[in-house]
């Protein structure tokens, strides 16, 4: 298309172009009244702004790489059933003898606790379990685990 200096110059060429490539009248008016270097200047300004934003995004991603790698390590275990060693011990005991009472299970686990775990019978605090780090389990939680494991063991038998 030829360069137009005004909307009235070479009307046939503009009309033919608009039939093939529809443009709203306001956009056409703005385009026809802008000088070529103004359009180029605006384009270069927007391009520079986009390049700056892209550079900031890339910098942020580079800074976040250690966090992304650490997060991926946690994502690997998603969906896998992870049980505590106490629960596994309770499950194993009840698989052998499903009619064991909670007190009998406590004594059996106390006789051979999982590595890092300690079963405590305190006169002031009652029964509780201390695990590695800051892991703890109260007597009530222990009983609840026993009950759930017992139900599971009975349902798996029949």
Beta strands, then each sheet from edge to edge (+ up, - down):
strand 1: 118-122
strand 2: 126-130
strand 3: 136-138
sheet 1: 1+ 2- 3+
end
